[in-house]
C-alpha cells in the first residue's frame, strides 16, 4: 500500500513549524544585524556619495531581504523582472 496522491495530511508537524533551535538561531542573527544597522547606514551613505548608481544597486539588492518580491498573478508564479531607468543606467530587479 503506497502513498495515494491527494490524501490529506493526518499527522506530523504542522506546515511552517519551526523548532526551538531554528527560532533561537534566527533571533541571534537578527540581533547581530540590528547591532550593525548604524554601520550599514554609514556604508549606504558612503556608497551614495561615491556613486549614485552603485548606491541604487546596493539598495535594490538589500530590499529583496526586507520586502517580498512582486509576482504577477497572470504569469502563474513566474518571476517578473522590473527595470528602473535613471539617466542612461538601467537597474533590473
PyMOL Python script that loads the backbone (N, CA, C, O; Angstrom):
from pymol import cmd

cmd.read_pdbstr("""\
ATOM      1  N   UNK A   1       0.850  -1.175   0.000  1.00  0.00           N
ATOM      2  CA  UNK A   1       0.000   0.000   0.000  1.00  0.00           C
ATOM      3  C   UNK A   1       0.891   1.232   0.000  1.00  0.00           C
ATOM      4  O   UNK A   1       1.565   1.515   0.991  1.00  0.00           O
ATOM      5  N   UNK A   2       0.896   1.945  -1.078  1.00  0.00           N
ATOM      6  CA  UNK A   2       1.732   3.128  -1.222  1.00  0.00           C
ATOM      7  C   UNK A   2       0.983   4.406  -0.907  1.00  0.00           C
ATOM      8  O   UNK A   2      -0.189   4.392  -0.530  1.00  0.00           O
ATOM      9  N   UNK A   3       1.678   5.487  -1.068  1.00  0.00           N
ATOM     10  CA  UNK A   3       1.094   6.806  -0.843  1.00  0.00           C
ATOM     11  C   UNK A   3       0.098   7.125  -1.941  1.00  0.00           C
ATOM     12  O   UNK A   3       0.388   6.949  -3.125  1.00  0.00           O
ATOM     13  N   UNK A   4      -1.077   7.596  -1.547  1.00  0.00           N
ATOM     14  CA  UNK A   4      -2.100   7.963  -2.530  1.00  0.00           C
ATOM     15  C   UNK A   4      -2.096   9.473  -2.728  1.00  0.00           C
ATOM     16  O   UNK A   4      -2.216  10.239  -1.773  1.00  0.00           O
ATOM     17  N   UNK A   5      -1.956   9.887  -3.989  1.00  0.00           N
ATOM     18  CA  UNK A   5      -1.926  11.290  -4.323  1.00  0.00           C
ATOM     19  C   UNK A   5      -3.233  11.966  -3.918  1.00  0.00           C
ATOM     20  O   UNK A   5      -4.320  11.441  -4.157  1.00  0.00           O
ATOM     21  N   UNK A   6      -3.105  13.144  -3.298  1.00  0.00           N
ATOM     22  CA  UNK A   6      -4.286  13.894  -2.893  1.00  0.00           C
ATOM     23  C   UNK A   6      -4.763  13.567  -1.491  1.00  0.00           C
ATOM     24  O   UNK A   6      -5.718  14.175  -1.008  1.00  0.00           O
ATOM     25  N   UNK A   7      -4.113  12.612  -0.826  1.00  0.00           N
ATOM     26  CA  UNK A   7      -4.515  12.250   0.533  1.00  0.00           C
ATOM     27  C   UNK A   7      -4.183  13.398   1.491  1.00  0.00           C
ATOM     28  O   UNK A   7      -3.097  13.975   1.436  1.00  0.00           O
ATOM     29  N   UNK A   8      -5.121  13.708   2.352  1.00  0.00           N
ATOM     30  CA  UNK A   8      -4.947  14.787   3.318  1.00  0.00           C
ATOM     31  C   UNK A   8      -3.936  14.385   4.382  1.00  0.00           C
ATOM     32  O   UNK A   8      -3.900  13.231   4.807  1.00  0.00           O
ATOM     33  N   UNK A   9      -3.113  15.343   4.815  1.00  0.00           N
ATOM     34  CA  UNK A   9      -2.117  15.107   5.851  1.00  0.00           C
ATOM     35  C   UNK A   9      -2.828  14.858   7.175  1.00  0.00           C
ATOM     36  O   UNK A   9      -3.713  15.616   7.571  1.00  0.00           O
ATOM     37  N   UNK A  10      -2.427  13.784   7.855  1.00  0.00           N
ATOM     38  CA  UNK A  10      -3.121  13.429   9.100  1.00  0.00           C
ATOM     39  C   UNK A  10      -2.222  13.464  10.326  1.00  0.00           C
ATOM     40  O   UNK A  10      -2.719  13.312  11.442  1.00  0.00           O
ATOM     41  N   UNK A  11      -0.940  13.654  10.164  1.00  0.00           N
ATOM     42  CA  UNK A  11      -0.055  13.645  11.326  1.00  0.00           C
ATOM     43  C   UNK A  11       1.205  14.430  11.062  1.00  0.00           C
ATOM     44  O   UNK A  11       1.338  15.078  10.024  1.00  0.00           O
ATOM     45  N   UNK A  12       2.127  14.373  11.997  1.00  0.00           N
ATOM     46  CA  UNK A  12       3.398  15.071  11.838  1.00  0.00           C
ATOM     47  C   UNK A  12       3.313  16.521  12.269  1.00  0.00           C
ATOM     48  O   UNK A  12       2.340  16.960  12.883  1.00  0.00           O
ATOM     49  N   UNK A  13       4.351  17.240  11.931  1.00  0.00           N
ATOM     50  CA  UNK A  13       4.421  18.654  12.311  1.00  0.00           C
ATOM     51  C   UNK A  13       3.512  19.491  11.419  1.00  0.00           C
ATOM     52  O   UNK A  13       3.343  19.177  10.241  1.00  0.00           O
ATOM     53  N   UNK A  14       2.928  20.546  11.965  1.00  0.00           N
ATOM     54  CA  UNK A  14       2.095  21.421  11.138  1.00  0.00           C
ATOM     55  C   UNK A  14       2.946  22.188  10.121  1.00  0.00           C
ATOM     56  O   UNK A  14       4.135  22.415  10.345  1.00  0.00           O
ATOM     57  N   UNK A  15       2.340  22.578   9.027  1.00  0.00           N
ATOM     58  CA  UNK A  15       3.030  23.331   7.989  1.00  0.00           C
ATOM     59  C   UNK A  15       3.606  24.620   8.583  1.00  0.00           C
ATOM     60  O   UNK A  15       2.924  25.336   9.315  1.00  0.00           O
ATOM     61  N   UNK A  16       4.872  24.904   8.256  1.00  0.00           N
ATOM     62  CA  UNK A  16       5.510  26.115   8.742  1.00  0.00           C
ATOM     63  C   UNK A  16       6.106  26.000  10.137  1.00  0.00           C
ATOM     64  O   UNK A  16       6.599  26.988  10.680  1.00  0.00           O
ATOM     65  N   UNK A  17       6.070  24.821  10.717  1.00  0.00           N
ATOM     66  CA  UNK A  17       6.591  24.619  12.067  1.00  0.00           C
ATOM     67  C   UNK A  17       8.087  24.904  12.120  1.00  0.00           C
ATOM     68  O   UNK A  17       8.833  24.496  11.229  1.00  0.00           O
ATOM     69  N   UNK A  18       8.523  25.602  13.162  1.00  0.00           N
ATOM     70  CA  UNK A  18       9.945  25.874  13.368  1.00  0.00           C
ATOM     71  C   UNK A  18      10.311  25.436  14.773  1.00  0.00           C
ATOM     72  O   UNK A  18       9.666  25.826  15.746  1.00  0.00           O
ATOM     73  N   UNK A  19      11.352  24.622  14.869  1.00  0.00           N
ATOM     74  CA  UNK A  19      11.748  24.149  16.193  1.00  0.00           C
ATOM     75  C   UNK A  19      12.506  25.234  16.953  1.00  0.00           C
ATOM     76  O   UNK A  19      12.827  26.289  16.404  1.00  0.00           O
ATOM     77  N   UNK A  20      12.785  24.956  18.219  1.00  0.00           N
ATOM     78  CA  UNK A  20      13.401  25.958  19.095  1.00  0.00           C
ATOM     79  C   UNK A  20      14.774  26.398  18.605  1.00  0.00           C
ATOM     80  O   UNK A  20      15.115  27.576  18.717  1.00  0.00           O
ATOM     81  N   UNK A  21      15.579  25.469  18.060  1.00  0.00           N
ATOM     82  CA  UNK A  21      16.923  25.844  17.607  1.00  0.00           C
ATOM     83  C   UNK A  21      16.849  26.788  16.405  1.00  0.00           C
ATOM     84  O   UNK A  21      17.668  27.700  16.292  1.00  0.00           O
ATOM     85  N   UNK A  22      15.877  26.583  15.503  1.00  0.00           N
ATOM     86  CA  UNK A  22      15.705  27.478  14.360  1.00  0.00           C
ATOM     87  C   UNK A  22      15.306  28.863  14.839  1.00  0.00           C
ATOM     88  O   UNK A  22      15.857  29.864  14.381  1.00  0.00           O
ATOM     89  N   UNK A  23      14.355  28.925  15.754  1.00  0.00           N
ATOM     90  CA  UNK A  23      13.913  30.213  16.280  1.00  0.00           C
ATOM     91  C   UNK A  23      15.050  30.929  17.011  1.00  0.00           C
ATOM     92  O   UNK A  23      15.216  32.141  16.866  1.00  0.00           O
ATOM     93  N   UNK A  24      15.830  30.187  17.791  1.00  0.00           N
ATOM     94  CA  UNK A  24      16.951  30.788  18.525  1.00  0.00           C
ATOM     95  C   UNK A  24      18.018  31.291  17.551  1.00  0.00           C
ATOM     96  O   UNK A  24      18.571  32.373  17.746  1.00  0.00           O
ATOM     97  N   UNK A  25      18.308  30.520  16.510  1.00  0.00           N
ATOM     98  CA  UNK A  25      19.302  30.930  15.507  1.00  0.00           C
ATOM     99  C   UNK A  25      18.870  32.205  14.803  1.00  0.00           C
ATOM    100  O   UNK A  25      19.678  33.109  14.593  1.00  0.00           O
ATOM    101  N   UNK A  26      17.612  32.276  14.444  1.00  0.00           N
ATOM    102  CA  UNK A  26      17.105  33.470  13.775  1.00  0.00           C
ATOM    103  C   UNK A  26      17.181  34.689  14.696  1.00  0.00           C
ATOM    104  O   UNK A  26      17.483  35.795  14.247  1.00  0.00           O
ATOM    105  N   UNK A  27      16.910  34.484  15.964  1.00  0.00           N
ATOM    106  CA  UNK A  27      16.967  35.594  16.921  1.00  0.00           C
ATOM    107  C   UNK A  27      18.398  36.096  17.082  1.00  0.00           C
ATOM    108  O   UNK A  27      18.619  37.305  17.160  1.00  0.00           O
ATOM    109  N   UNK A  28      19.369  35.194  17.132  1.00  0.00           N
ATOM    110  CA  UNK A  28      20.778  35.583  17.246  1.00  0.00           C
ATOM    111  C   UNK A  28      21.192  36.357  15.995  1.00  0.00           C
ATOM    112  O   UNK A  28      21.844  37.396  16.099  1.00  0.00           O
ATOM    113  N   UNK A  29      20.822  35.861  14.820  1.00  0.00           N
ATOM    114  CA  UNK A  29      21.168  36.537  13.571  1.00  0.00           C
ATOM    115  C   UNK A  29      20.518  37.916  13.501  1.00  0.00           C
ATOM    116  O   UNK A  29      21.159  38.889  13.105  1.00  0.00           O
ATOM    117  N   UNK A  30      19.248  37.997  13.884  1.00  0.00           N
ATOM    118  CA  UNK A  30      18.531  39.277  13.880  1.00  0.00           C
ATOM    119  C   UNK A  30      19.224  40.274  14.801  1.00  0.00           C
ATOM    120  O   UNK A  30      19.381  41.441  14.443  1.00  0.00           O
ATOM    121  N   UNK A  31      19.635  39.829  15.967  1.00  0.00           N
ATOM    122  CA  UNK A  31      20.320  40.704  16.919  1.00  0.00           C
ATOM    123  C   UNK A  31      21.646  41.191  16.347  1.00  0.00           C
ATOM    124  O   UNK A  31      22.001  42.359  16.509  1.00  0.00           O
ATOM    125  N   UNK A  32      22.380  40.301  15.677  1.00  0.00           N
ATOM    126  CA  UNK A  32      23.665  40.682  15.085  1.00  0.00           C
ATOM    127  C   UNK A  32      23.470  41.729  13.996  1.00  0.00           C
ATOM    128  O   UNK A  32      24.245  42.681  13.907  1.00  0.00           O
ATOM    129  N   UNK A  33      22.447  41.565  13.172  1.00  0.00           N
ATOM    130  CA  UNK A  33      22.160  42.529  12.103  1.00  0.00           C
ATOM    131  C   UNK A  33      21.736  43.868  12.696  1.00  0.00           C
ATOM    132  O   UNK A  33      22.171  44.921  12.229  1.00  0.00           O
ATOM    133  N   UNK A  34      20.891  43.831  13.720  1.00  0.00           N
ATOM    134  CA  UNK A  34      20.442  45.075  14.356  1.00  0.00           C
ATOM    135  C   UNK A  34      21.621  45.854  14.931  1.00  0.00           C
ATOM    136  O   UNK A  34      21.632  47.084  14.888  1.00  0.00           O
ATOM    137  N   UNK A  35      22.618  45.142  15.471  1.00  0.00           N
ATOM    138  CA  UNK A  35      23.808  45.804  16.019  1.00  0.00           C
ATOM    139  C   UNK A  35      24.626  46.480  14.916  1.00  0.00           C
ATOM    140  O   UNK A  35      25.319  47.465  15.170  1.00  0.00           O
ATOM    141  N   UNK A  36      24.545  45.954  13.702  1.00  0.00           N
ATOM    142  CA  UNK A  36      25.310  46.501  12.575  1.00  0.00           C
ATOM    143  C   UNK A  36      24.558  47.595  11.818  1.00  0.00           C
ATOM    144  O   UNK A  36      25.109  48.204  10.901  1.00  0.00           O
ATOM    145  N   UNK A  37      23.326  47.843  12.191  1.00  0.00           N
ATOM    146  CA  UNK A  37      22.490  48.786  11.446  1.00  0.00           C
ATOM    147  C   UNK A  37      23.119  50.174  11.283  1.00  0.00           C
ATOM    148  O   UNK A  37      23.103  50.705  10.173  1.00  0.00           O
ATOM    149  N   UNK A  38      23.676  50.788  12.346  1.00  0.00           N
ATOM    150  CA  UNK A  38      24.304  52.109  12.153  1.00  0.00           C
ATOM    151  C   UNK A  38      25.454  52.072  11.131  1.00  0.00           C
ATOM    152  O   UNK A  38      25.623  53.009  10.352  1.00  0.00           O
ATOM    153  N   UNK A  39      26.238  50.988  11.139  1.00  0.00           N
ATOM    154  CA  UNK A  39      27.332  50.861  10.182  1.00  0.00           C
ATOM    155  C   UNK A  39      26.795  50.670   8.761  1.00  0.00           C
ATOM    156  O   UNK A  39      27.396  51.145   7.798  1.00  0.00           O
ATOM    157  N   UNK A  40      25.668  49.978   8.637  1.00  0.00           N
ATOM    158  CA  UNK A  40      25.068  49.780   7.318  1.00  0.00           C
ATOM    159  C   UNK A  40      24.603  51.118   6.744  1.00  0.00           C
ATOM    160  O   UNK A  40      24.786  51.387   5.557  1.00  0.00           O
ATOM    161  N   UNK A  41      24.009  51.943   7.580  1.00  0.00           N
ATOM    162  CA  UNK A  41      23.563  53.266   7.127  1.00  0.00           C
ATOM    163  C   UNK A  41      24.765  54.098   6.671  1.00  0.00           C
ATOM    164  O   UNK A  41      24.699  54.771   5.642  1.00  0.00           O
ATOM    165  N   UNK A  42      25.858  54.053   7.430  1.00  0.00           N
ATOM    166  CA  UNK A  42      27.071  54.766   7.034  1.00  0.00           C
ATOM    167  C   UNK A  42      27.590  54.253   5.693  1.00  0.00           C
ATOM    168  O   UNK A  42      27.999  55.039   4.839  1.00  0.00           O
ATOM    169  N   UNK A  43      27.573  52.940   5.513  1.00  0.00           N
ATOM    170  CA  UNK A  43      28.057  52.354   4.254  1.00  0.00           C
ATOM    171  C   UNK A  43      27.165  52.779   3.088  1.00  0.00           C
ATOM    172  O   UNK A  43      27.668  53.085   2.007  1.00  0.00           O
ATOM    173  N   UNK A  44      25.847  52.800   3.296  1.00  0.00           N
ATOM    174  CA  UNK A  44      24.935  53.249   2.241  1.00  0.00           C
ATOM    175  C   UNK A  44      25.205  54.721   1.898  1.00  0.00           C
ATOM    176  O   UNK A  44      25.242  55.088   0.724  1.00  0.00           O
ATOM    177  N   UNK A  45      25.391  55.554   2.919  1.00  0.00           N
ATOM    178  CA  UNK A  45      25.674  56.973   2.682  1.00  0.00           C
ATOM    179  C   UNK A  45      26.981  57.156   1.915  1.00  0.00           C
ATOM    180  O   UNK A  45      27.062  57.981   1.005  1.00  0.00           O
ATOM    181  N   UNK A  46      27.999  56.386   2.284  1.00  0.00           N
ATOM    182  CA  UNK A  46      29.289  56.473   1.599  1.00  0.00           C
ATOM    183  C   UNK A  46      29.156  56.030   0.138  1.00  0.00           C
ATOM    184  O   UNK A  46      29.727  56.652  -0.758  1.00  0.00           O
ATOM    185  N   UNK A  47      28.412  54.971  -0.092  1.00  0.00           N
ATOM    186  CA  UNK A  47      28.196  54.486  -1.462  1.00  0.00           C
ATOM    187  C   UNK A  47      27.458  55.535  -2.283  1.00  0.00           C
ATOM    188  O   UNK A  47      27.777  55.745  -3.453  1.00  0.00           O
ATOM    189  N   UNK A  48      26.473  56.194  -1.678  1.00  0.00           N
ATOM    190  CA  UNK A  48      25.713  57.232  -2.393  1.00  0.00           C
ATOM    191  C   UNK A  48      26.617  58.389  -2.797  1.00  0.00           C
ATOM    192  O   UNK A  48      26.489  58.922  -3.900  1.00  0.00           O
ATOM    193  N   UNK A  49      27.538  58.784  -1.905  1.00  0.00           N
ATOM    194  CA  UNK A  49      28.467  59.875  -2.203  1.00  0.00           C
ATOM    195  C   UNK A  49      29.428  59.499  -3.332  1.00  0.00           C
ATOM    196  O   UNK A  49      29.735  60.319  -4.197  1.00  0.00           O
ATOM    197  N   UNK A  50      29.899  58.249  -3.312  1.00  0.00           N
ATOM    198  CA  UNK A  50      30.888  57.819  -4.297  1.00  0.00           C
ATOM    199  C   UNK A  50      30.275  57.520  -5.660  1.00  0.00           C
ATOM    200  O   UNK A  50      30.849  57.866  -6.692  1.00  0.00           O
ATOM    201  N   UNK A  51      29.110  56.877  -5.661  1.00  0.00           N
ATOM    202  CA  UNK A  51      28.484  56.503  -6.930  1.00  0.00           C
ATOM    203  C   UNK A  51      26.988  56.304  -6.726  1.00  0.00           C
ATOM    204  O   UNK A  51      26.573  55.299  -6.147  1.00  0.00           O
ATOM    205  N   UNK A  52      26.171  57.246  -7.193  1.00  0.00           N
ATOM    206  CA  UNK A  52      24.727  57.105  -7.048  1.00  0.00           C
ATOM    207  C   UNK A  52      24.183  55.818  -7.678  1.00  0.00           C
ATOM    208  O   UNK A  52      23.227  55.233  -7.168  1.00  0.00           O
ATOM    209  N   UNK A  53      24.788  55.383  -8.778  1.00  0.00           N
ATOM    210  CA  UNK A  53      24.328  54.155  -9.440  1.00  0.00           C
ATOM    211  C   UNK A  53      24.613  52.946  -8.556  1.00  0.00           C
ATOM    212  O   UNK A  53      23.737  52.104  -8.363  1.00  0.00           O
ATOM    213  N   UNK A  54      25.822  52.850  -8.020  1.00  0.00           N
ATOM    214  CA  UNK A  54      26.175  51.744  -7.121  1.00  0.00           C
ATOM    215  C   UNK A  54      25.288  51.762  -5.873  1.00  0.00           C
ATOM    216  O   UNK A  54      24.904  50.712  -5.358  1.00  0.00           O
ATOM    217  N   UNK A  55      24.972  52.962  -5.399  1.00  0.00           N
ATOM    218  CA  UNK A  55      24.090  53.109  -4.237  1.00  0.00           C
ATOM    219  C   UNK A  55      22.716  52.500  -4.534  1.00  0.00           C
ATOM    220  O   UNK A  55      22.182  51.742  -3.725  1.00  0.00           O
ATOM    221  N   UNK A  56      22.155  52.833  -5.684  1.00  0.00           N
ATOM    222  CA  UNK A  56      20.842  52.290  -6.051  1.00  0.00           C
ATOM    223  C   UNK A  56      20.885  50.777  -6.223  1.00  0.00           C
ATOM    224  O   UNK A  56      19.943  50.079  -5.848  1.00  0.00           O
ATOM    225  N   UNK A  57      21.975  50.272  -6.789  1.00  0.00           N
ATOM    226  CA  UNK A  57      22.127  48.821  -6.925  1.00  0.00           C
ATOM    227  C   UNK A  57      22.178  48.158  -5.546  1.00  0.00           C
ATOM    228  O   UNK A  57      21.571  47.109  -5.327  1.00  0.00           O
ATOM    229  N   UNK A  58      22.904  48.778  -4.631  1.00  0.00           N
ATOM    230  CA  UNK A  58      23.021  48.254  -3.269  1.00  0.00           C
ATOM    231  C   UNK A  58      21.664  48.241  -2.573  1.00  0.00           C
ATOM    232  O   UNK A  58      21.301  47.257  -1.929  1.00  0.00           O
ATOM    233  N   UNK A  59      20.923  49.328  -2.704  1.00  0.00           N
ATOM    234  CA  UNK A  59      19.601  49.418  -2.076  1.00  0.00           C
ATOM    235  C   UNK A  59      18.654  48.368  -2.663  1.00  0.00           C
ATOM    236  O   UNK A  59      17.915  47.722  -1.920  1.00  0.00           O
ATOM    237  N   UNK A  60      18.667  48.192  -3.985  1.00  0.00           N
ATOM    238  CA  UNK A  60      17.754  47.213  -4.602  1.00  0.00           C
ATOM    239  C   UNK A  60      18.114  45.788  -4.202  1.00  0.00           C
ATOM    240  O   UNK A  60      17.229  44.949  -4.036  1.00  0.00           O
ATOM    241  N   UNK A  61      19.399  45.509  -4.047  1.00  0.00           N
ATOM    242  CA  UNK A  61      19.800  44.166  -3.599  1.00  0.00           C
ATOM    243  C   UNK A  61      19.383  43.941  -2.145  1.00  0.00           C
ATOM    244  O   UNK A  61      18.929  42.855  -1.785  1.00  0.00           O
ATOM    245  N   UNK A  62      19.537  44.968  -1.318  1.00  0.00           N
ATOM    246  CA  UNK A  62      19.175  44.861   0.092  1.00  0.00           C
ATOM    247  C   UNK A  62      17.656  44.747   0.262  1.00  0.00           C
ATOM    248  O   UNK A  62      17.177  44.046   1.153  1.00  0.00           O
ATOM    249  N   UNK A  63      16.919  45.431  -0.583  1.00  0.00           N
ATOM    250  CA  UNK A  63      15.456  45.467  -0.472  1.00  0.00           C
ATOM    251  C   UNK A  63      14.822  44.089  -0.601  1.00  0.00           C
ATOM    252  O   UNK A  63      13.774  43.836  -0.007  1.00  0.00           O
ATOM    253  N   UNK A  64      15.439  43.199  -1.364  1.00  0.00           N
ATOM    254  CA  UNK A  64      14.840  41.873  -1.548  1.00  0.00           C
ATOM    255  C   UNK A  64      14.780  41.064  -0.250  1.00  0.00           C
ATOM    256  O   UNK A  64      14.022  40.099  -0.150  1.00  0.00           O
ATOM    257  N   UNK A  65      15.574  41.458   0.733  1.00  0.00           N
ATOM    258  CA  UNK A  65      15.544  40.774   2.021  1.00  0.00           C
ATOM    259  C   UNK A  65      14.585  41.424   3.006  1.00  0.00           C
ATOM    260  O   UNK A  65      14.312  40.881   4.077  1.00  0.00           O
ATOM    261  N   UNK A  66      14.077  42.594   2.633  1.00  0.00           N
ATOM    262  CA  UNK A  66      13.185  43.335   3.517  1.00  0.00           C
ATOM    263  C   UNK A  66      11.751  43.307   2.992  1.00  0.00           C
ATOM    264  O   UNK A  66      10.799  43.207   3.766  1.00  0.00           O
ATOM    265  N   UNK A  67      11.610  43.395   1.691  1.00  0.00           N
ATOM    266  CA  UNK A  67      10.288  43.435   1.061  1.00  0.00           C
ATOM    267  C   UNK A  67      10.125  42.212   0.154  1.00  0.00           C
ATOM    268  O   UNK A  67      11.075  41.807  -0.517  1.00  0.00           O
ATOM    269  N   UNK A  68       8.934  41.629   0.131  1.00  0.00           N
ATOM    270  CA  UNK A  68       8.728  40.473  -0.744  1.00  0.00           C
ATOM    271  C   UNK A  68       8.774  40.892  -2.210  1.00  0.00           C
ATOM    272  O   UNK A  68       8.405  42.012  -2.563  1.00  0.00           O
ATOM    273  N   UNK A  69       9.239  39.963  -3.062  1.00  0.00           N
ATOM    274  CA  UNK A  69       9.259  40.243  -4.491  1.00  0.00           C
ATOM    275  C   UNK A  69       7.842  40.231  -5.024  1.00  0.00           C
ATOM    276  O   UNK A  69       6.999  39.452  -4.581  1.00  0.00           O
ATOM    277  N   UNK A  70       7.598  41.097  -5.969  1.00  0.00           N
ATOM    278  CA  UNK A  70       6.283  41.149  -6.598  1.00  0.00           C
ATOM    279  C   UNK A  70       6.208  40.081  -7.687  1.00  0.00           C
ATOM    280  O   UNK A  70       7.144  39.912  -8.468  1.00  0.00           O
ATOM    281  N   UNK A  71       5.102  39.373  -7.729  1.00  0.00           N
ATOM    282  CA  UNK A  71       4.877  38.373  -8.755  1.00  0.00           C
ATOM    283  C   UNK A  71       3.533  38.659  -9.393  1.00  0.00           C
ATOM    284  O   UNK A  71       2.520  38.797  -8.706  1.00  0.00           O
ATOM    285  N   UNK A  72       3.532  38.747 -10.707  1.00  0.00           N
ATOM    286  CA  UNK A  72       2.305  38.984 -11.447  1.00  0.00           C
ATOM    287  C   UNK A  72       1.484  37.696 -11.438  1.00  0.00           C
ATOM    288  O   UNK A  72       1.954  36.661 -11.910  1.00  0.00           O
ATOM    289  N   UNK A  73       0.277  37.748 -10.913  1.00  0.00           N
ATOM    290  CA  UNK A  73      -0.532  36.540 -10.805  1.00  0.00           C
ATOM    291  C   UNK A  73      -0.938  35.976 -12.161  1.00  0.00           C
ATOM    292  O   UNK A  73      -1.348  34.820 -12.254  1.00  0.00           O
ATOM    293  N   UNK A  74      -0.828  36.772 -13.198  1.00  0.00           N
ATOM    294  CA  UNK A  74      -1.187  36.269 -14.529  1.00  0.00           C
ATOM    295  C   UNK A  74      -0.058  35.451 -15.152  1.00  0.00           C
ATOM    296  O   UNK A  74      -0.258  34.817 -16.188  1.00  0.00           O
ATOM    297  N   UNK A  75       1.131  35.454 -14.534  1.00  0.00           N
ATOM    298  CA  UNK A  75       2.247  34.678 -15.072  1.00  0.00           C
ATOM    299  C   UNK A  75       2.349  33.313 -14.412  1.00  0.00           C
ATOM    300  O   UNK A  75       3.309  32.580 -14.650  1.00  0.00           O
ATOM    301  N   UNK A  76       1.386  32.970 -13.599  1.00  0.00           N
ATOM    302  CA  UNK A  76       1.337  31.669 -12.916  1.00  0.00           C
ATOM    303  C   UNK A  76       2.585  31.412 -12.070  1.00  0.00           C
ATOM    304  O   UNK A  76       3.146  30.316 -12.081  1.00  0.00           O
ATOM    305  N   UNK A  77       3.007  32.450 -11.334  1.00  0.00           N
ATOM    306  CA  UNK A  77       4.104  32.291 -10.387  1.00  0.00           C
ATOM    307  C   UNK A  77       5.485  32.555 -10.937  1.00  0.00           C
ATOM    308  O   UNK A  77       6.455  32.527 -10.180  1.00  0.00           O
ATOM    309  N   UNK A  78       5.613  32.812 -12.232  1.00  0.00           N
ATOM    310  CA  UNK A  78       6.924  33.122 -12.780  1.00  0.00           C
ATOM    311  C   UNK A  78       7.354  34.501 -12.295  1.00  0.00           C
ATOM    312  O   UNK A  78       6.532  35.406 -12.155  1.00  0.00           O
ATOM    313  N   UNK A  79       8.649  34.649 -12.042  1.00  0.00           N
ATOM    314  CA  UNK A  79       9.159  35.920 -11.540  1.00  0.00           C
ATOM    315  C   UNK A  79       9.038  37.012 -12.605  1.00  0.00           C
ATOM    316  O   UNK A  79       9.284  36.775 -13.787  1.00  0.00           O
ATOM    317  N   UNK A  80       8.660  38.191 -12.169  1.00  0.00           N
ATOM    318  CA  UNK A  80       8.507  39.329 -13.066  1.00  0.00           C
ATOM    319  C   UNK A  80       9.714  40.240 -12.897  1.00  0.00           C
ATOM    320  O   UNK A  80      10.037  40.649 -11.782  1.00  0.00           O
ATOM    321  N   UNK A  81      10.370  40.552 -13.989  1.00  0.00           N
ATOM    322  CA  UNK A  81      11.536  41.445 -13.944  1.00  0.00           C
ATOM    323  C   UNK A  81      11.060  42.889 -13.964  1.00  0.00           C
ATOM    324  O   UNK A  81      10.193  43.255 -14.758  1.00  0.00           O
ATOM    325  N   UNK A  82      11.632  43.708 -13.086  1.00  0.00           N
ATOM    326  CA  UNK A  82      11.341  45.126 -13.053  1.00  0.00           C
ATOM    327  C   UNK A  82      12.621  45.863 -13.432  1.00  0.00           C
ATOM    328  O   UNK A  82      13.698  45.546 -12.926  1.00  0.00           O
ATOM    329  N   UNK A  83      12.502  46.831 -14.310  1.00  0.00           N
ATOM    330  CA  UNK A  83      13.660  47.604 -14.746  1.00  0.00           C
ATOM    331  C   UNK A  83      13.416  49.069 -14.426  1.00  0.00           C
ATOM    332  O   UNK A  83      12.407  49.651 -14.825  1.00  0.00           O
ATOM    333  N   UNK A  84      14.368  49.656 -13.693  1.00  0.00           N
ATOM    334  CA  UNK A  84      14.326  51.072 -13.380  1.00  0.00           C
ATOM    335  C   UNK A  84      15.387  51.758 -14.225  1.00  0.00           C
ATOM    336  O   UNK A  84      16.529  51.302 -14.282  1.00  0.00           O
ATOM    337  N   UNK A  85      15.023  52.835 -14.872  1.00  0.00           N
ATOM    338  CA  UNK A  85      15.976  53.568 -15.705  1.00  0.00           C
ATOM    339  C   UNK A  85      16.221  54.938 -15.078  1.00  0.00           C
ATOM    340  O   UNK A  85      15.292  55.712 -14.846  1.00  0.00           O
ATOM    341  N   UNK A  86      17.504  55.215 -14.811  1.00  0.00           N
ATOM    342  CA  UNK A  86      17.909  56.504 -14.262  1.00  0.00           C
ATOM    343  C   UNK A  86      18.973  57.052 -15.208  1.00  0.00           C
ATOM    344  O   UNK A  86      20.097  56.552 -15.238  1.00  0.00           O
ATOM    345  N   UNK A  87      18.625  58.058 -15.964  1.00  0.00           N
ATOM    346  CA  UNK A  87      19.535  58.569 -16.984  1.00  0.00           C
ATOM    347  C   UNK A  87      19.780  57.494 -18.018  1.00  0.00           C
ATOM    348  O   UNK A  87      18.833  56.971 -18.605  1.00  0.00           O
ATOM    349  N   UNK A  88      21.036  57.158 -18.251  1.00  0.00           N
ATOM    350  CA  UNK A  88      21.393  56.106 -19.203  1.00  0.00           C
ATOM    351  C   UNK A  88      21.561  54.748 -18.535  1.00  0.00           C
ATOM    352  O   UNK A  88      21.862  53.760 -19.205  1.00  0.00           O
ATOM    353  N   UNK A  89      21.369  54.691 -17.219  1.00  0.00           N
ATOM    354  CA  UNK A  89      21.600  53.471 -16.467  1.00  0.00           C
ATOM    355  C   UNK A  89      20.290  52.750 -16.179  1.00  0.00           C
ATOM    356  O   UNK A  89      19.315  53.355 -15.733  1.00  0.00           O
ATOM    357  N   UNK A  90      20.286  51.439 -16.443  1.00  0.00           N
ATOM    358  CA  UNK A  90      19.134  50.609 -16.125  1.00  0.00           C
ATOM    359  C   UNK A  90      19.512  49.653 -15.007  1.00  0.00           C
ATOM    360  O   UNK A  90      20.591  49.060 -15.015  1.00  0.00           O
ATOM    361  N   UNK A  91      18.598  49.511 -14.034  1.00  0.00           N
ATOM    362  CA  UNK A  91      18.806  48.588 -12.929  1.00  0.00           C
ATOM    363  C   UNK A  91      17.650  47.604 -12.954  1.00  0.00           C
ATOM    364  O   UNK A  91      16.484  47.990 -12.877  1.00  0.00           O
ATOM    365  N   UNK A  92      17.991  46.328 -13.062  1.00  0.00           N
ATOM    366  CA  UNK A  92      16.973  45.281 -13.140  1.00  0.00           C
ATOM    367  C   UNK A  92      16.815  44.622 -11.780  1.00  0.00           C
ATOM    368  O   UNK A  92      17.797  44.248 -11.138  1.00  0.00           O
ATOM    369  N   UNK A  93      15.574  44.485 -11.354  1.00  0.00           N
ATOM    370  CA  UNK A  93      15.287  43.802 -10.084  1.00  0.00           C
ATOM    371  C   UNK A  93      14.801  42.406 -10.371  1.00  0.00           C
ATOM    372  O   UNK A  93      14.501  41.654  -9.443  1.00  0.00           O
TER     373      UNK A  93
END
""", "prot")
cmd.dss("prot")
cmd.show_as("cartoon", "prot")
cmd.util.cbc("prot")
cmd.orient("prot")
